[in-house]
Amino acid sequence: KEKIMTAEEVVMSAYAAFGAGDMDALAKLNHPECTYTMHAQHALSGTYHGFPAFLEGVLSKLNDAWPGFMPNIDKVVANETDVVVFCSCTADGGLSGKAVHHFVVKDELQFSFDIYWDSEYWAQHCKI
């Protein structure tokens, strides 16, 4: 019998895929109707519908916006469907800040992803 992944395992697998630069593996962990919302006022802000839109609108531009950008997990809080990840984010030039990522997992896939962070700080340092 195949083990069912918990919501936390799904999200941690997505972070591992992102960290490895494996966008194919990351895509497979997202529901086709997943929504992604970056709560901020900068070039990458907004709501994206479906992984291809998020990949094109955010992930493919992260290194242009903030060269060397990387989220580092500080703490994870999860229940059966929701996962909240507290992160310290860094980028080249000594940039650093805090973020909170909220995921809803449905049928072992990420169904929504909300990004909250030091948006004014990151907007000031956005290169696009």
N, C-alpha and C positions, 0 to 999 in steps of 0.2 A: 504494500500500500504506500502510495506516495505521500510524503509529509506535506501538510499544508503550511505555507509560510505565514508567520504572524505579520501584522501591519508593520511592526518595527523591523523585522527581517527584510521585508520588501523595500522599505526606505533605506536601510543600511546597505542593501545590495545596490540601490541606485547611487548612493554616495560613492561606493567602491567603483562602480562603472564610470561615474563622472571623473573621479580621481585618476583612473587609468586611461581616460580619454576614449573610452569605448562607448561611442554614441549608439551603436547597434544594440548593445546589451542594455543601455539606458532606455532606449526606445521601447524595448520589449517589456519593461517594467511599468509602462504607462498605459492606462486605459485609452482607447481611441478617442473618447470624448473628454479626456482630462482637460481641465482649465488650469492655467498658470497665471497668477497675478503678482506683478512686482509693484508694490505700494511705494511710490516715490514720484519725484518730478525730475526726470532726466531722460536721456535718449532711449533707454531700454524699458522705461516704465510702461505699464498697461496690462491688459488682459489678453492672453493668447489661448486659442482654442485648438487643441490637438498638439501632439509632440512635434510634428514638422514645423508648425508655426513658432513654437517656443525655441526649437533648435535654430531656426532662421533668425528670429527676432531678438533672441537673448544669447543663447549659448555660443553661437558662432561669432558674436560680437564682443564677448566678455574680455578677451585679451586685447582687443583694440580699445575698448573703453577704459579698462584698468589692467595694463600689462602685468602679468604674473599673478592675477587674481586667484585666490584659493580660499575656500571656506574650511575651517578646522573645527571639528565637533567638540564642544565643551560638555554638553549634557543632552540626554534624550529622555523625554517623558512620553509614554505611550499607553493607549488602551487598545481595545479590539479593533477600532477603526481609525483613530486619530493618532498622529505622531507629531510631536513638537520637538524640534531640534534647535538648541541654542548654539550659536557658532561665533567664533572669532574669525573675522575675514582679514586677509592681508593681500597686499599687492606691492609691486615694485615701488621704490622711492619712499619706503617706510610707511606706506598707507596701512592703517589698521582700524577696525571698527567691529561692532557687534551686530549680529543678525539673529532673527528668530524665523525659522521655517516651519510652517504648519502644513501637514499633509493629511489628506483623507484617503484611506485605502479601501477599495471595493473589489471583491473577487480577486484578491492577491495582486492588484494593480493600483498604481497611484491614480486617484480620480480627481484630486485637486491639490494644488501646491500654491500656497500664499507666502510671499517673501516680505518680511518686515525688517527694516534695518536703519542704520544711521543715514537716512536718505539725503539730508542736506549736505552732510560731509562728503558722501560719495558723489553727489551731483556736482559739488565744487571741483572735484578731482577727475571728473569724467572727461576723457580725451576725444569723444566723438559727439 
